[in-house]
Amino acid sequence: MSNAALGERPASGTIHAAPSPGQKILIIDDEAGIRDSLETLLTLEGFSVEMAADGNLGLDLLTRYSYDLLLLDLALPGESGIDLLPRIKALAPELPVIMITAYGTVGNVVDAIRAGASNFVQKPWDNEKLLADIRAAIGKSSAEREVAQLKRTLKQRYSFQNIVGKSDAMLKLFDLVAQVAPSRSTVLIQGESGTGKELIAKAIHSHSPRRDKPFVPMNTGAVPSDLLESTLFGHERGAFTSAVAAKKGLFEVADGGTLFLDEIGTMTMDMQAKILRVLQDRRFMHVGGTQEIQVDVRIVAATNVNLSQAVKEGRFREDLFYRLAVIQIELPPLRSRKEDVPLLASHFLKVYADENGFPPPDLAPESLRLMMDYDWPGNVRELENAMERGVVLANGPQLTPDLLPAQLRGNSYSTALLDQRSDASLFDVMEDIERRIITDRLERCNWNQTEASAYFRIPLSTLNQKIKRLNIEVRKRGRD
């Protein structure tokens, strides 16, 4: 048996630890004492360790084996750690790299992060902090690989984009969408606000024979009822005062493709009757017109209200309900599929970090615990907003609990300002409470001020005045 097999140092300068079922870490450092210290620390923690005394030996190992993390010395003989990083990333682009150096200048840190390092540790290091940084980097990398693998799997099966989930409920949903998409049948998507109804509608369209034709989304609740008919069916010149020219409606725009009617439950009974006729006959007339127009449009409708109950209460036509609900898809709320929260969080952190040109922060364990304990009344949209907020506000490598919206951290509003400012008056505290409550509700309403004012039972103008007085920064609305 060779010396290497016994765990002794081979003459090549590469040291192989005994095989381990644990996570594998590669150390590239030219100082034997540093390598030995790290090996002892990491082996005691259950990691499998391999080491190299210079960059070339390390690159050789990376071409032959896979690792969960790389500890890389900055000051290597010949090529520095930062110079080596691009070659490392070319071999293992998803491998998290923690730089170690005795010279932790701001310039070094910036250069290392730009070159692809996950973190930067200065000698002499604190063992507990180093282990925490290693676990966080491996955890983040593992979550990102899981998201990437899930997307690859879904792409192979259905090519769904921007839909993340591995829970049984979501996998069943993906199967149902894949089955439904090729048909011509009308689909009714039901689910709470923020569950992603439009994403599912787009997935149905993109996997149907109509994929090369238009997908036309329409929020029927956002258009005044007196304009909805013209928007959907078009109008002739002179049909009403502002009709200075003839205009096609969305049914014509979507001809051959899919028309997505969101918030279908908000339509008036008169408008419901007109939609029913189009579903039955595939024909309609422009407002002010006399000639029938025939179209081939697939209708996918969505609602966050219980249409069956609306039918019983006489607020929705029963015949239209059954026309729409040929195939019903129920989107599960996020609180019923909590196992998807870490995947979704990792996905959105990367999306908004890329969008803003930042490195994505790690999700601190305590932040994830708070997120798993939270019921997410705003569903995926609320989680997305929380992660965007975290990316923008993060000043370090971790998304810590203080960067999460207040509703995730509990409602102890009254102590927050007092903890920060000893000179805070009762007025300051009350103003801080009001600011937090309004901001929380706006986030839950996807920054829809009309919906928030209705919740608070105050006029929209009053809410706008409070937003200005409290210096609340209003954000753009996200997708449903």
LUMFIKE-584519 format. One line per field, with one value per residue (C-alpha): chain; residue in three letters; residue number from 1; x, y, z. Coordinates in Angstrom, 2 decimals, decimal comma. Layout:
BEGIN
unit	A	...
code	Ala	...
pos	NUM	...
xx	X	...
yy	Y	...
zz	Z	...
This chain:
BEGIN
unit	A	A	A	A	A	A	A	A	A	A	A	A	A	A	A	A	A	A	A	A	A	A	A	A	A	A	A	A	A	A	A	A	A	A	A	A	A	A	A	A	A	A	A	A	A	A	A	A	A	A	A	A	A	A	A	A	A	A	A	A	A	A	A	A	A	A	A	A	A	A	A	A	A	A	A	A	A	A	A	A	A	A	A	A	A	A	A	A	A	A	A	A	A	A	A	A	A	A	A	A	A	A	A	A	A	A	A	A	A	A	A	A	A	A	A	A	A	A	A	A	A	A	A	A	A	A	A	A	A	A	A	A	A	A	A	A	A	A	A	A	A	A	A	A	A	A	A	A	A	A	A	A	A	A	A	A	A	A	A	A	A	A	A	A	A	A	A	A	A	A	A	A	A	A	A	A	A	A	A	A	A	A	A	A	A	A	A	A	A	A	A	A	A	A	A	A	A	A	A	A	A	A	A	A	A	A	A	A	A	A	A	A	A	A	A	A	A	A	A	A	A	A	A	A	A	A	A	A	A	A	A	A	A	A	A	A	A	A	A	A	A	A	A	A	A	A	A	A	A	A	A	A	A	A	A	A	A	A	A	A	A	A	A	A	A	A	A	A	A	A	A	A	A	A	A	A	A	A	A	A	A	A	A	A	A	A	A	A	A	A	A	A	A	A	A	A	A	A	A	A	A	A	A	A	A	A	A	A	A	A	A	A	A	A	A	A	A	A	A	A	A	A	A	A	A	A	A	A	A	A	A	A	A	A	A	A	A	A	A	A	A	A	A	A	A	A	A	A	A	A	A	A	A	A	A	A	A	A	A	A	A	A	A	A	A	A	A	A	A	A	A	A	A	A	A	A	A	A	A	A	A	A	A	A	A	A	A	A	A	A	A	A	A	A	A	A	A	A	A	A	A	A	A	A	A	A	A	A	A	A	A	A	A	A	A	A	A	A	A	A	A	A	A	A	A	A	A	A	A	A	A	A	A	A	A	A	A	A	A	A	A	A	A	A	A	A	A	A	A	A	A	A	A	A	A	A	A	A	A	A	A	A	A	A	A	A	A	A	A	A	A	A	A	A	A	A	A	A	A	A
code	Met	Ser	Asn	Ala	Ala	Leu	Gly	Glu	Arg	Pro	Ala	Ser	Gly	Thr	Ile	His	Ala	Ala	Pro	Ser	Pro	Gly	Gln	Lys	Ile	Leu	Ile	Ile	Asp	Asp	Glu	Ala	Gly	Ile	Arg	Asp	Ser	Leu	Glu	Thr	Leu	Leu	Thr	Leu	Glu	Gly	Phe	Ser	Val	Glu	Met	Ala	Ala	Asp	Gly	Asn	Leu	Gly	Leu	Asp	Leu	Leu	Thr	Arg	Tyr	Ser	Tyr	Asp	Leu	Leu	Leu	Leu	Asp	Leu	Ala	Leu	Pro	Gly	Glu	Ser	Gly	Ile	Asp	Leu	Leu	Pro	Arg	Ile	Lys	Ala	Leu	Ala	Pro	Glu	Leu	Pro	Val	Ile	Met	Ile	Thr	Ala	Tyr	Gly	Thr	Val	Gly	Asn	Val	Val	Asp	Ala	Ile	Arg	Ala	Gly	Ala	Ser	Asn	Phe	Val	Gln	Lys	Pro	Trp	Asp	Asn	Glu	Lys	Leu	Leu	Ala	Asp	Ile	Arg	Ala	Ala	Ile	Gly	Lys	Ser	Ser	Ala	Glu	Arg	Glu	Val	Ala	Gln	Leu	Lys	Arg	Thr	Leu	Lys	Gln	Arg	Tyr	Ser	Phe	Gln	Asn	Ile	Val	Gly	Lys	Ser	Asp	Ala	Met	Leu	Lys	Leu	Phe	Asp	Leu	Val	Ala	Gln	Val	Ala	Pro	Ser	Arg	Ser	Thr	Val	Leu	Ile	Gln	Gly	Glu	Ser	Gly	Thr	Gly	Lys	Glu	Leu	Ile	Ala	Lys	Ala	Ile	His	Ser	His	Ser	Pro	Arg	Arg	Asp	Lys	Pro	Phe	Val	Pro	Met	Asn	Thr	Gly	Ala	Val	Pro	Ser	Asp	Leu	Leu	Glu	Ser	Thr	Leu	Phe	Gly	His	Glu	Arg	Gly	Ala	Phe	Thr	Ser	Ala	Val	Ala	Ala	Lys	Lys	Gly	Leu	Phe	Glu	Val	Ala	Asp	Gly	Gly	Thr	Leu	Phe	Leu	Asp	Glu	Ile	Gly	Thr	Met	Thr	Met	Asp	Met	Gln	Ala	Lys	Ile	Leu	Arg	Val	Leu	Gln	Asp	Arg	Arg	Phe	Met	His	Val	Gly	Gly	Thr	Gln	Glu	Ile	Gln	Val	Asp	Val	Arg	Ile	Val	Ala	Ala	Thr	Asn	Val	Asn	Leu	Ser	Gln	Ala	Val	Lys	Glu	Gly	Arg	Phe	Arg	Glu	Asp	Leu	Phe	Tyr	Arg	Leu	Ala	Val	Ile	Gln	Ile	Glu	Leu	Pro	Pro	Leu	Arg	Ser	Arg	Lys	Glu	Asp	Val	Pro	Leu	Leu	Ala	Ser	His	Phe	Leu	Lys	Val	Tyr	Ala	Asp	Glu	Asn	Gly	Phe	Pro	Pro	Pro	Asp	Leu	Ala	Pro	Glu	Ser	Leu	Arg	Leu	Met	Met	Asp	Tyr	Asp	Trp	Pro	Gly	Asn	Val	Arg	Glu	Leu	Glu	Asn	Ala	Met	Glu	Arg	Gly	Val	Val	Leu	Ala	Asn	Gly	Pro	Gln	Leu	Thr	Pro	Asp	Leu	Leu	Pro	Ala	Gln	Leu	Arg	Gly	Asn	Ser	Tyr	Ser	Thr	Ala	Leu	Leu	Asp	Gln	Arg	Ser	Asp	Ala	Ser	Leu	Phe	Asp	Val	Met	Glu	Asp	Ile	Glu	Arg	Arg	Ile	Ile	Thr	Asp	Arg	Leu	Glu	Arg	Cys	Asn	Trp	Asn	Gln	Thr	Glu	Ala	Ser	Ala	Tyr	Phe	Arg	Ile	Pro	Leu	Ser	Thr	Leu	Asn	Gln	Lys	Ile	Lys	Arg	Leu	Asn	Ile	Glu	Val	Arg	Lys	Arg	Gly	Arg	Asp
pos	1	2	3	4	5	6	7	8	9	10	11	12	13	14	15	16	17	18	19	20	21	22	23	24	25	26	27	28	29	30	31	32	33	34	35	36	37	38	39	40	41	42	43	44	45	46	47	48	49	50	51	52	53	54	55	56	57	58	59	60	61	62	63	64	65	66	67	68	69	70	71	72	73	74	75	76	77	78	79	80	81	82	83	84	85	86	87	88	89	90	91	92	93	94	95	96	97	98	99	100	101	102	103	104	105	106	107	108	109	110	111	112	113	114	115	116	117	118	119	120	121	122	123	124	125	126	127	128	129	130	131	132	133	134	135	136	137	138	139	140	141	142	143	144	145	146	147	148	149	150	151	152	153	154	155	156	157	158	159	160	161	162	163	164	165	166	167	168	169	170	171	172	173	174	175	176	177	178	179	180	181	182	183	184	185	186	187	188	189	190	191	192	193	194	195	196	197	198	199	200	201	202	203	204	205	206	207	208	209	210	211	212	213	214	215	216	217	218	219	220	221	222	223	224	225	226	227	228	229	230	231	232	233	234	235	236	237	238	239	240	241	242	243	244	245	246	247	248	249	250	251	252	253	254	255	256	257	258	259	260	261	262	263	264	265	266	267	268	269	270	271	272	273	274	275	276	277	278	279	280	281	282	283	284	285	286	287	288	289	290	291	292	293	294	295	296	297	298	299	300	301	302	303	304	305	306	307	308	309	310	311	312	313	314	315	316	317	318	319	320	321	322	323	324	325	326	327	328	329	330	331	332	333	334	335	336	337	338	339	340	341	342	343	344	345	346	347	348	349	350	351	352	353	354	355	356	357	358	359	360	361	362	363	364	365	366	367	368	369	370	371	372	373	374	375	376	377	378	379	380	381	382	383	384	385	386	387	388	389	390	391	392	393	394	395	396	397	398	399	400	401	402	403	404	405	406	407	408	409	410	411	412	413	414	415	416	417	418	419	420	421	422	423	424	425	426	427	428	429	430	431	432	433	434	435	436	437	438	439	440	441	442	443	444	445	446	447	448	449	450	451	452	453	454	455	456	457	458	459	460	461	462	463	464	465	466	467	468	469	470	471	472	473	474	475	476	477	478	479	480
xx	0,00	1,37	2,20	-0,47	-3,08	-2,05	-2,65	1,02	2,20	3,26	6,33	4,19	3,09	-0,54	-2,07	-5,11	-7,28	-8,94	-12,26	-15,27	-19,00	-18,96	-18,62	-15,26	-13,08	-9,94	-7,24	-4,65	-1,99	1,81	2,31	2,38	1,43	-1,70	-2,69	-2,23	-4,26	-7,11	-7,07	-7,30	-10,12	-12,17	-11,64	-12,87	-16,00	-16,68	-15,40	-13,30	-10,14	-7,68	-4,77	-2,34	0,82	0,54	-1,90	-0,89	-1,38	-4,74	-5,85	-4,80	-7,04	-9,94	-9,69	-10,00	-12,31	-15,30	-15,43	-18,02	-15,74	-12,25	-10,09	-7,59	-4,55	-4,11	-0,28	0,73	4,19	4,15	0,52	-1,50	-4,81	-6,72	-4,91	-5,71	-9,42	-10,52	-8,89	-10,57	-13,96	-13,45	-12,98	-15,66	-17,93	-20,31	-17,59	-17,69	-14,25	-13,16	-9,96	-7,50	-4,79	-2,71	-3,25	-6,97	-6,99	-10,16	-8,59	-7,84	-11,38	-12,90	-10,57	-11,34	-15,11	-14,96	-12,88	-15,57	-14,70	-17,63	-15,96	-12,68	-11,03	-8,02	-5,24	-5,27	-8,87	-11,46	-12,30	-16,02	-16,46	-14,49	-16,62	-19,80	-18,61	-17,77	-21,16	-22,97	-21,06	-21,66	-25,33	-25,84	-24,04	-26,09	-29,35	-28,32	-27,40	-30,73	-32,60	-30,54	-31,10	-34,81	-35,01	-33,08	-35,40	-38,51	-37,07	-36,46	-39,99	-42,01	-39,60	-41,40	-39,65	-39,69	-41,76	-39,92	-41,13	-40,33	-43,27	-45,73	-48,42	-46,27	-45,07	-48,69	-49,49	-46,69	-48,01	-51,53	-50,32	-48,30	-51,42	-53,72	-51,49	-51,79	-55,60	-57,98	-60,00	-60,78	-58,93	-59,90	-56,98	-57,99	-55,75	-55,01	-53,42	-49,70	-49,62	-48,46	-51,60	-50,23	-47,04	-49,15	-51,23	-48,02	-46,77	-50,02	-49,68	-45,96	-46,53	-49,56	-49,72	-50,45	-47,01	-45,98	-49,12	-49,79	-50,25	-52,37	-52,83	-55,72	-56,52	-60,26	-60,43	-58,06	-60,22	-63,35	-66,47	-67,53	-64,23	-63,90	-66,17	-64,25	-60,92	-61,91	-64,00	-62,69	-64,78	-65,66	-64,87	-67,48	-68,84	-68,43	-67,07	-63,35	-63,48	-61,71	-60,56	-61,52	-59,52	-59,08	-59,95	-57,85	-59,85	-58,62	-55,08	-55,02	-56,46	-54,80	-53,26	-54,31	-56,23	-55,59	-58,46	-57,29	-59,66	-62,57	-64,78	-64,88	-66,85	-70,38	-73,24	-73,77	-70,12	-70,25	-73,09	-71,01	-67,99	-70,24	-71,44	-67,86	-67,02	-70,07	-69,92	-66,36	-68,01	-68,49	-68,98	-67,03	-68,69	-70,70	-70,23	-72,71	-70,46	-69,65	-65,98	-64,87	-61,76	-59,89	-58,81	-58,14	-59,38	-57,46	-59,20	-58,04	-59,54	-58,70	-62,36	-64,52	-66,58	-68,77	-69,82	-70,27	-72,64	-74,70	-74,88	-75,99	-72,82	-71,53	-73,36	-73,60	-73,46	-70,28	-68,70	-69,16	-67,90	-64,74	-64,19	-63,84	-60,47	-59,86	-56,38	-56,06	-52,80	-51,71	-50,90	-47,27	-48,18	-49,23	-45,91	-43,32	-40,67	-40,53	-39,60	-35,79	-35,76	-37,86	-35,76	-32,53	-34,07	-35,24	-32,02	-30,08	-32,59	-32,47	-28,74	-28,09	-30,56	-28,79	-25,25	-24,67	-23,34	-26,34	-26,31	-26,51	-29,72	-28,76	-30,07	-32,19	-33,70	-34,65	-36,19	-38,36	-39,37	-40,31	-42,41	-44,26	-47,60	-47,00	-50,49	-49,15	-47,80	-44,91	-45,26	-44,72	-41,65	-40,30	-40,73	-39,00	-36,01	-35,74	-35,78	-33,07	-30,79	-31,10	-30,60	-27,91	-24,59	-22,75	-22,61	-25,68	-29,36	-29,87	-33,26	-33,14	-33,34	-36,61	-39,96	-41,27	-44,17	-41,70	-39,83	-42,93	-44,97	-42,93	-42,93	-42,97	-39,54	-37,61	-37,09	-36,47	-33,74	-32,06	-32,54	-32,52	-33,90	-37,00	-40,23	-43,68	-44,56	-41,48	-42,43	-46,05	-44,89	-42,48	-45,29	-47,54	-44,75	-44,08	-47,76	-48,43	-45,26	-46,15	-49,65	-48,36	-45,93	-48,74	-50,85	-48,00	-47,80	-51,37	-52,34	-56,02	-56,16	-54,23	-56,54	-59,54	-57,93	-57,33	-60,83	-59,46	-59,66	-56,86	-55,95	-55,45	-53,17	-51,14	-50,71	-49,46	-47,03	-45,54	-45,43	-43,77	-41,29	-42,33	-40,65	-43,31	-42,01	-43,14	-45,80	-44,68	-46,39	-49,26
yy	0,00	3,45	6,21	8,38	5,74	5,85	9,61	10,64	13,55	12,46	14,07	15,87	18,43	17,31	15,94	13,64	13,10	9,74	9,40	10,83	10,96	14,60	17,72	18,14	21,21	21,99	24,17	25,94	27,54	27,52	27,56	24,04	25,31	27,03	23,92	21,70	24,04	24,23	20,49	19,76	22,27	21,13	17,39	17,68	19,35	16,39	17,85	15,87	17,86	17,88	20,32	21,73	23,77	25,93	27,03	24,53	21,57	23,00	23,42	19,84	18,61	20,73	19,10	15,63	16,02	18,05	20,02	21,85	24,79	26,16	27,98	29,98	31,88	35,33	35,42	32,29	31,87	32,93	33,52	35,19	33,84	36,67	36,01	32,30	32,86	33,26	29,91	28,30	29,70	28,45	24,92	25,10	28,13	27,23	26,46	28,91	30,37	31,96	33,98	33,88	36,49	38,31	41,58	42,35	45,75	47,20	46,96	43,27	42,56	44,41	42,68	39,25	39,74	41,05	38,02	35,69	35,07	34,39	35,83	37,12	35,95	37,63	35,80	35,05	33,93	33,19	29,48	29,84	32,70	30,84	27,72	29,85	31,50	28,09	26,62	29,70	29,61	25,88	26,27	29,11	27,23	24,11	26,07	27,74	24,37	22,95	25,83	25,46	21,70	22,14	24,64	22,27	19,41	21,51	22,81	19,25	18,24	21,36	24,26	26,35	29,62	31,68	29,03	27,60	24,81	21,27	20,60	17,86	20,50	22,31	19,15	18,04	21,51	21,26	17,89	19,30	22,33	20,09	17,99	20,96	23,15	21,29	21,35	24,09	24,05	27,15	27,24	28,89	29,56	30,21	31,22	33,90	37,16	36,81	33,08	33,54	33,08	34,98	32,88	29,73	31,27	32,08	28,52	27,12	29,36	28,69	24,92	24,99	24,88	28,62	29,45	31,39	33,55	36,41	35,99	38,99	39,64	41,80	42,80	43,30	44,79	47,61	49,01	51,09	49,14	51,73	51,24	47,47	46,56	48,80	47,48	43,86	44,13	47,31	50,15	52,02	55,64	57,86	55,06	57,43	60,91	60,06	57,43	59,54	56,43	52,78	50,50	46,76	45,13	42,59	39,67	40,62	41,26	37,78	36,04	32,65	32,96	33,23	35,96	35,99	37,62	38,31	39,26	37,91	38,04	41,85	42,03	43,42	41,04	42,82	42,35	38,71	38,10	39,51	37,40	34,33	34,95	35,14	31,87	30,20	31,60	32,93	36,02	39,63	43,14	46,34	48,89	50,97	48,35	46,22	43,51	40,35	39,45	35,84	35,00	31,90	32,76	30,52	32,04	31,55	33,32	33,92	35,09	35,37	35,19	32,11	32,10	29,24	31,37	34,39	32,30	31,35	35,00	36,08	38,11	35,87	34,10	30,36	29,63	31,71	30,00	26,57	27,83	29,16	26,24	23,49	22,92	24,37	24,93	25,79	27,49	26,60	29,46	29,68	28,85	25,37	24,68	26,07	23,68	25,92	29,04	28,46	27,72	30,77	32,98	31,84	32,36	35,92	36,92	35,98	37,64	41,01	40,85	40,33	43,10	45,57	44,42	43,19	39,86	37,94	37,98	34,76	34,15	34,16	31,08	33,27	35,05	31,71	30,58	33,72	33,18	29,54	30,57	33,27	32,56	34,77	36,27	37,98	34,65	34,45	38,10	39,14	36,89	38,34	41,88	40,94	39,51	42,54	44,76	42,62	42,79	46,58	47,23	44,63	46,19	42,91	39,35	38,20	39,05	39,40	39,54	43,34	43,56	41,64	43,48	44,19	41,76	38,86	39,99	40,39	43,44	44,94	48,31	50,46	49,42	49,67	53,44	53,58	50,99	53,10	56,60	57,50	60,97	59,65	61,27	59,69	61,53	60,06	56,55	56,93	58,29	55,35	52,89	54,53	54,48	50,77	49,78	51,69	50,34	46,77	47,06	48,60	45,70	43,20	45,01	44,98	48,79	49,24	52,42	52,12	48,64	49,83	52,82	50,48	48,22	51,18	52,56	56,01	58,09	57,56	61,26	60,83	57,84	59,80	62,65	60,23	58,63	62,05	63,17	59,97	59,95	56,46	55,49	53,99	51,12	49,83	47,14	43,55	40,83	38,72
zz	0,00	-0,92	1,53	-0,08	0,64	4,31	4,39	4,31	2,19	-1,32	-2,85	-5,43	-2,86	-2,96	0,23	0,01	3,08	3,61	1,73	3,57	2,85	4,01	1,90	0,15	0,55	-1,44	0,15	-2,03	0,16	-0,03	3,78	5,25	8,71	7,36	5,41	8,48	10,72	8,25	7,64	11,38	11,90	8,92	9,44	13,03	11,65	9,34	6,07	3,61	2,83	-0,04	-0,28	-2,80	-2,18	-5,31	-8,00	-10,67	-8,33	-7,29	-10,91	-11,60	-8,76	-10,04	-13,48	-11,91	-8,92	-7,78	-4,55	-2,45	-1,59	-2,24	0,33	-1,72	-0,48	-1,99	-1,89	-3,79	-5,34	-8,98	-9,91	-7,13	-5,90	-7,61	-10,91	-10,51	-9,88	-13,56	-14,41	-11,40	-12,42	-15,97	-14,61	-11,87	-12,40	-9,55	-6,98	-4,02	-3,28	0,01	-0,24	2,69	3,18	5,73	3,81	3,86	2,16	0,67	-2,77	-2,32	-1,16	-4,13	-6,60	-5,11	-5,21	-8,77	-9,79	-8,42	-4,75	-2,42	0,67	2,08	5,35	6,95	8,82	11,69	11,41	14,04	13,78	14,51	12,03	9,36	9,84	9,70	6,47	4,97	5,86	4,54	1,23	0,77	1,71	-0,73	-3,52	-2,81	-2,95	-6,22	-7,74	-6,62	-8,24	-11,42	-11,49	-10,89	-13,76	-16,01	-15,07	-15,69	-18,94	-20,09	-19,12	-19,86	-20,58	-17,95	-17,21	-13,99	-12,18	-9,17	-6,91	-5,89	-3,54	-4,42	-5,05	-7,61	-9,34	-9,75	-11,08	-13,64	-14,78	-15,15	-17,12	-19,44	-20,07	-20,60	-22,76	-26,11	-26,06	-27,26	-24,03	-21,99	-18,68	-15,39	-13,02	-9,42	-6,57	-4,05	-5,12	-5,71	-6,45	-10,06	-12,15	-15,14	-15,14	-15,38	-18,18	-20,09	-19,54	-20,99	-24,04	-24,59	-24,60	-26,86	-30,67	-30,43	-29,02	-32,15	-32,01	-29,57	-25,82	-24,80	-21,06	-19,88	-16,29	-16,57	-13,08	-14,03	-16,85	-16,12	-17,05	-19,66	-21,54	-21,13	-24,05	-26,45	-25,15	-25,71	-28,88	-30,54	-31,91	-35,09	-35,69	-34,06	-31,84	-28,88	-28,26	-28,13	-30,90	-33,52	-35,43	-35,69	-33,38	-33,02	-29,72	-27,83	-29,22	-32,71	-31,47	-29,92	-33,00	-33,37	-29,91	-26,28	-24,48	-20,73	-18,82	-15,26	-12,44	-14,49	-11,39	-11,48	-14,75	-14,76	-15,58	-18,90	-19,88	-18,78	-21,24	-24,10	-23,20	-23,05	-26,61	-27,91	-26,15	-27,72	-31,26	-31,64	-33,11	-31,97	-33,34	-32,82	-30,57	-33,04	-35,77	-37,71	-39,16	-37,26	-36,81	-36,34	-34,33	-33,17	-29,64	-26,66	-23,41	-20,18	-17,30	-13,75	-10,50	-6,83	-5,78	-5,33	-8,54	-7,34	-4,38	-6,65	-8,81	-5,74	-4,71	-8,21	-8,89	-11,68	-14,49	-14,00	-17,75	-18,13	-15,14	-16,71	-20,08	-18,44	-16,07	-18,68	-17,02	-13,56	-12,15	-8,47	-7,47	-3,93	-1,54	-0,44	3,18	2,03	0,29	2,69	1,34	-1,74	0,28	0,31	-3,42	-4,24	-1,97	-3,62	-7,06	-6,37	-4,58	-7,70	-10,05	-8,27	-7,53	-11,26	-12,10	-9,79	-10,51	-6,94	-5,72	-4,31	-0,48	1,52	3,44	7,13	9,03	11,32	8,31	6,76	10,05	10,17	6,55	7,19	10,22	8,28	6,54	3,46	2,96	-0,18	-1,44	-3,92	-4,86	-1,23	-0,97	-4,22	-2,90	0,37	-1,48	-3,78	-0,70	0,92	-2,12	-2,34	1,40	2,14	3,13	3,60	2,31	4,30	4,25	7,99	9,79	10,12	6,31	6,18	6,20	9,69	9,40	9,12	12,23	14,38	15,28	18,11	16,36	19,50	20,79	17,52	17,53	21,27	20,89	18,23	19,66	23,33	22,50	20,68	21,86	22,04	18,82	17,10	18,23	17,06	13,70	13,35	14,11	11,51	8,90	9,46	9,41	6,16	4,53	5,56	4,11	0,86	0,50	1,12	-1,51	-4,03	-3,62	-4,87	-2,98	-3,85	-2,30	0,76	1,31	1,13	3,74	6,09	5,31	4,51	1,29	-1,20	-0,89	2,88	2,35	-0,23	2,26	4,91	2,45	1,68	5,33	6,48	3,55	2,45	-0,81	-3,08	-5,20	-8,56	-8,62	-9,30	-11,28	-10,02
